[in-house]
Amino acid sequence: MRKRSLIPILYILFLLLPIYWLVAMSFKTTQEILGGFSLFPQTFTLENYRVIFTDPTWYWGYINSIIYVSLNTVISVCVALPAAYAFSRYRFLGDKQLFFWLLTNRMAPAAVFALPFFQLYSSVGMFDTHLAVALAHCLFNIPLAVWILEGFMGGVPKELDETAYVDGYSFPRFFVTIFLPTIKAGVGVAAFFCFMFSWVELLLAKTLTAVEAKPIAATMTKTASSAGYELGLLAAAGTLTIIPGAIVIYFVRNYIAKGFALGRV
Amino acid sequence: MKTENQRAWFFVLPVLLLVAFNALIPIMTVVNYSVQETFGNNVFFWQGLDWFEQILRSERFHAALGRQFMFTGLILAIEIPLGIIVALSMPRKGFWVPVCLVTMALPMLIPWNVVGSMWNIFTLPNIGLLGYFMNDVLGINYDMTQQPVSAWVTIVIMDVWHWTSLVVLLSYAGLVSIPDAYYQAAKIDGASPWKVFRYIQLPKMKTVLTIAVLLRFMDSFNIYTEPFVLTGGGPGNSTTLLSIDLVKIALGQFDLGPAAAMSLIYFAITLLVSWLFYTLMTKDDAQ
């Protein structure tokens, strides 16, 4: 038994090492980082974090990211809910083809879409808005949300719907007061995945923004190239980007494994 | 049984409109560029399929495609078995399960460019933890800005670090769904651990492993941000994968025609290989 638990322990150590290094770097001064190797910060400093929390170009990066990620999560889940219900309950003309077409969008390389997205959102006057990024991320998040929700809804017996109709429920009332609470784990998992993929994506977010809605990740790349070699600052900014993900993942920890299987096991 | 209901289309309509707006218009823009030549000022000339021919014959595209297949092949060959092994040895219940799941999922929630920066800081020779360990403790000459081999090892390890957990979590979800009775029956029959794996666990994990292989194929085939931040495609062109090359052509040289043709070929290859994987892995179910 002991030998068996060695593998996950080693694996987790491997996962945590680079993260530890990032966090350790963020508490070091630039001189110490460039001065040579040290396993622990010798002169512990919060200066890097102070810079981020007092400079608007830095902290607005975080606010921008959180705004468009939340917008995207809400839009994706809201439109995916009725669609997933239709796919799980009804047969209709072209349903299988439509489902497959939705999934192919998950396969499209983001690099392919960068330039056309820029032109499209510029031409409708939405360039550099939070909504533009939120809508662009729908390209891969909506198919994923539909896929996950359809899996969870498929696990709910149809009798539930029928009983409710017999009891005189209208469809909207049934959907909101009975059906949604039944699949709330699925909604949580779908929202988690939308949050995750919108939070980590940078290529499209960077292409569609300039100043007003610039994501934190873009602020970081800019700092990395312009301000010389401010590794400590970069590490602090990186450390802060891990926190929202960690918080979200804590809330859905019991559903993660199931969500990764898209409710289809 | 599902009931036939054409009005279900109304439920799907919002999704259809949003995804079509995001997918069809940009793809048609790309198709437009791929058959035309432009010298700026929005003046276009019909070019036919010349760009496609040029890309399909170009050494540069073949090289990038070769590197891409090598990268994705390595990723699948390492991450899938490693993920299964870790999932098999994880505890099934108790306090440690959520702890394992949360820490394992952590790398996947870090923005992709931060992953690149993080590994950059981690591997810097002499001042990064890994760089210091390799150069100053083991005495191996390791510098990914200079040596193609180091750069390759680094991007592969980075991706293993980043995405193996996806395979672990998927396989784990498959494993916990196996009822205890199966294991008891195997124990009575005196089945070896290998036989338990081969005839009980592996078949039960098949669905989720199909999803894992597909997702890992698509995402590693389309990878851009992490290697771009870490190596920028270098040293030389040694880690210039397809997406990196595409962005170089489209935004670096502004050769929109060839870039568009390359995008379509790229997308077609992704679709074709995904479809092949899917058909091969679900073939037995149909019989």
Contacts between the chains, C-beta under 8 A, distances in Angstrom:
chain1	res1	chain2	res2	distance
A	4	B	89	4.7
A	5	B	89	6.8
A	5	B	91	7.1
A	6	B	89	7.9
A	7	B	85	6.4
A	7	B	86	5.9
A	7	B	89	4.2
A	8	B	86	5.9
A	8	B	89	5.8
A	8	B	90	5.2
A	8	B	91	7.8
A	8	B	100	5.9
A	11	B	86	5.0
A	11	B	104	7.6
A	11	B	164	7.8
A	11	B	168	7.8
A	12	B	100	7.0
A	12	B	103	5.3
A	12	B	104	6.9
A	14	B	161	6.8
A	15	B	103	6.4
A	15	B	104	6.6
A	15	B	106	6.9
A	15	B	107	5.9
A	15	B	161	6.5
A	15	B	165	7.3
A	16	B	103	6.9
A	17	B	122	7.6
A	17	B	129	6.7
A	17	B	130	8.0
A	18	B	118	5.4
A	18	B	119	6.3
A	18	B	122	4.5
A	18	B	129	7.8
A	18	B	130	7.9
A	18	B	161	6.6
A	19	B	106	7.0
A	19	B	107	7.7
A	19	B	118	7.4
A	21	B	118	7.5
A	21	B	121	6.4
A	21	B	122	5.0
A	21	B	128	7.1
A	21	B	129	4.7
A	22	B	118	4.8
A	22	B	121	6.4
A	22	B	122	7.5
A	25	B	121	5.7
A	33	B	127	6.2
A	34	B	127	6.9
A	36	B	126	7.1
A	36	B	127	6.6
A	37	B	126	6.3
A	37	B	127	5.7
A	37	B	132	4.5
A	37	B	136	7.1
A	39	B	129	7.7
A	75	B	18	7.6
A	79	B	14	4.1
A	79	B	15	5.1
A	79	B	18	6.1
A	80	B	15	6.4
A	82	B	11	4.0
A	82	B	12	7.5
A	82	B	14	7.1
A	83	B	11	5.7
A	83	B	12	4.7
A	83	B	14	7.2
A	83	B	15	4.1
A	85	B	11	6.1
A	86	B	8	3.9
A	86	B	9	7.6
A	86	B	11	3.7
A	86	B	12	5.2
A	87	B	12	7.5
A	88	B	2	8.0
A	89	B	2	6.3
A	89	B	3	7.4
A	89	B	5	8.0
A	89	B	8	7.4
A	90	B	2	5.8
A	90	B	3	6.0
A	90	B	4	7.1
A	90	B	5	4.2
A	90	B	8	3.9
A	91	B	2	4.7
A	91	B	3	6.9
A	91	B	4	4.9
A	91	B	5	7.3
A	92	B	4	7.1
A	92	B	5	6.1
A	92	B	6	5.2
A	92	B	7	7.9
A	92	B	8	4.4
A	92	B	9	5.8
A	92	B	12	8.0
A	93	B	6	6.2
A	93	B	9	7.6
A	95	B	8	7.6
A	98	B	12	6.6
A	98	B	16	7.3
A	102	B	15	7.2
A	102	B	19	6.3
A	104	B	271	6.2
A	105	B	19	6.1
A	105	B	22	7.7
A	105	B	23	5.2
A	106	B	218	6.6
A	107	B	218	4.9
A	107	B	222	7.6
A	107	B	267	7.6
A	107	B	270	5.0
A	107	B	271	6.1
A	107	B	274	5.7
A	108	B	23	7.4
A	108	B	222	7.7
A	108	B	267	5.9
A	108	B	270	7.6
A	109	B	221	7.6
A	109	B	222	3.9
A	109	B	224	7.3
A	109	B	242	7.5
A	109	B	243	5.5
A	109	B	246	7.4
A	109	B	263	7.5
A	109	B	266	6.0
A	109	B	267	6.8
A	109	B	270	6.9
A	110	B	222	6.7
A	110	B	224	6.6
A	110	B	243	7.7
A	111	B	222	7.3
A	111	B	224	5.2
A	111	B	243	4.1
A	111	B	246	5.0
A	111	B	247	5.2
A	111	B	250	7.9
A	111	B	263	7.7
A	112	B	30	6.6
A	112	B	246	7.1
A	112	B	263	4.1
A	112	B	266	6.6
A	112	B	267	6.0
A	113	B	26	5.1
A	114	B	247	7.1
A	114	B	250	7.5
A	114	B	251	7.5
A	115	B	29	7.9
A	115	B	250	5.7
A	115	B	251	7.0
A	115	B	256	7.5
A	115	B	259	7.8
A	116	B	25	7.3
A	116	B	26	3.5
A	116	B	27	7.6
A	116	B	29	3.9
A	116	B	30	5.8
A	117	B	22	7.9
A	117	B	26	5.8
A	119	B	29	6.4
A	120	B	25	5.5
A	120	B	26	5.9
A	120	B	29	7.2
A	135	B	18	7.1
A	135	B	21	7.6
A	135	B	22	6.8
A	136	B	22	6.3
A	138	B	18	5.2
A	138	B	19	6.9
A	138	B	22	6.0
A	139	B	19	6.6
A	139	B	22	4.1
A	139	B	23	6.1
A	142	B	15	5.6
A	142	B	18	6.2
A	142	B	19	5.6
A	143	B	19	7.0
A	146	B	15	6.3
A	196	B	108	6.7
A	196	B	109	5.6
A	199	B	109	6.8
A	199	B	111	6.5
A	200	B	108	7.5
A	200	B	109	6.8
A	200	B	110	6.8
A	200	B	111	4.9
A	200	B	112	5.3
A	201	B	111	7.9
A	201	B	112	7.1
A	202	B	111	6.0
A	202	B	112	5.6
A	202	B	113	4.9
A	202	B	225	5.4
A	203	B	224	5.9
A	203	B	225	6.0
A	216	B	111	7.7
A	217	B	111	4.7
A	217	B	112	7.9
A	217	B	113	4.9
A	217	B	114	6.6
A	220	B	113	6.6
A	220	B	114	7.0
A	220	B	117	6.9
A	221	B	113	5.9
A	221	B	229	7.3
A	224	B	117	6.8
A	231	B	121	6.1
A	234	B	117	5.8
A	234	B	121	7.5
A	235	B	117	8.0
A	235	B	121	6.2
A	237	B	114	8.0
A	238	B	110	7.8
A	238	B	114	4.4
A	238	B	117	5.7
A	238	B	118	5.9
A	241	B	110	6.5
A	241	B	111	5.2
A	241	B	114	5.1
A	242	B	106	7.1
A	242	B	109	7.2
A	242	B	110	5.5
A	242	B	114	7.7
A	245	B	106	7.2
A	245	B	109	2.9
A	245	B	110	6.6
A	246	B	102	7.8
A	246	B	106	6.5
A	246	B	109	7.0
A	248	B	109	7.3
A	249	B	102	5.6
A	249	B	105	5.3
A	249	B	106	7.1
A	249	B	109	6.1
A	250	B	102	6.4
A	253	B	98	4.6
A	253	B	101	5.9
A	253	B	102	5.3
A	254	B	98	6.8
A	256	B	101	5.2
A	256	B	102	7.7
A	256	B	105	5.9
A	256	B	169	6.3
A	257	B	101	6.2
A	257	B	169	5.6
A	257	B	172	5.4
A	257	B	173	4.4
A	257	B	176	6.7
A	258	B	173	5.9
A	260	B	166	6.9
A	260	B	169	4.2
A	260	B	170	4.9
A	260	B	173	5.6
A	260	B	208	7.8
A	261	B	170	5.9
A	261	B	173	3.6
A	261	B	174	6.5
A	261	B	177	8.0
A	261	B	207	7.8
A	261	B	208	5.0
A	261	B	211	7.4
A	262	B	211	6.6
A	264	B	207	6.1
A	264	B	208	7.6
A	264	B	211	7.6
A	265	B	173	5.4
A	265	B	174	5.6
A	265	B	177	4.5
A	265	B	207	6.7
A	265	B	208	6.1
